C-alpha cells in the first residue's frame, strides 16, 4: 500500500493580477492545487508569464478568496517579486501591459 507523505503535498499555484488604474493592490485571480495548479502554470508558460516559486508565500496567498486583494502584510514580498519580474522583462526587452 502506498500513501502520500505529508511533505509530498499537492502542488499549489496562485495567480496574481494588478491593474494600476483600477486596483489598489494585486488581487488573487486564480488559485488551485493538483491538476488546477498544473493548468495555472501551463497557462502562465503559454503566455510567457513569469512564475515565482515560493511555497510559503503561495500558502499565505492560498488563504485568500478569488478577487481578494493581498493584505498589507504581504505587500513587501509581493512588491519585491513584481520588481524582479519588471526588471527581468526590461532586461530582455519585453514590454509590460
C-alpha positions, -999 to 999 in steps of 0.1 A, spaced: 0 0 0 14 34 -9 5 66 7 13 102 3 37 116 29 27 150 44 58 166 29 46 155 -6 17 180 -7 -1 186 -40 13 215 -60 -3 248 -52 -4 277 -77 -17 312 -72 -21 338 -100 -20 374 -91 -32 403 -112 -28 440 -109 -41 470 -129 -27 502 -115 -57 522 -128 -84 501 -112 -68 482 -83 -53 495 -51 -33 462 -46 -27 430 -65 -56 405 -64 -59 367 -65 -70 360 -100 -68 322 -99 -57 295 -74 -57 258 -72 -40 226 -61 -31 195 -81 -45 195 -116 -57 231 -113 -23 242 -102 -7 225 -132 -32 242 -155 -24 276 -140 13 270 -145 7 257 -181 -13 289 -190 14 310 -175 41 293 -196 19 296 -228 16 334 -222 52 339 -211 41 350 -176 69 347 -151 65 322 -123 79 327 -88 84 295 -67 78 304 -30 58 277 -12 54 298 20 40 328 0 18 305 -20 3 290 11 -3 325 25 -19 337 -7 -39 304 -10 -59 315 21 -73 345 2 -105 344 -19 -106 348 -56 -107 386 -64 -94 395 -29 -66 420 -27 -34 409 -10 -33 420 26 -9 448 36 14 424 55 22 407 21 28 440 2 66 440 7 73 404 -5 49 407 -35 64 441 -44 99 426 -44 87 398 -67 69 423 -90 100 445 -91 122 415 -100 98 405 -128 96 440 -142 134 443 -142 137 409 -159 112 420 -185 131 452 -191 164 434 -195 150 411 -220 130 437 -239 95 425 -230 70 453 -227 46 452 -198 9 455 -205 
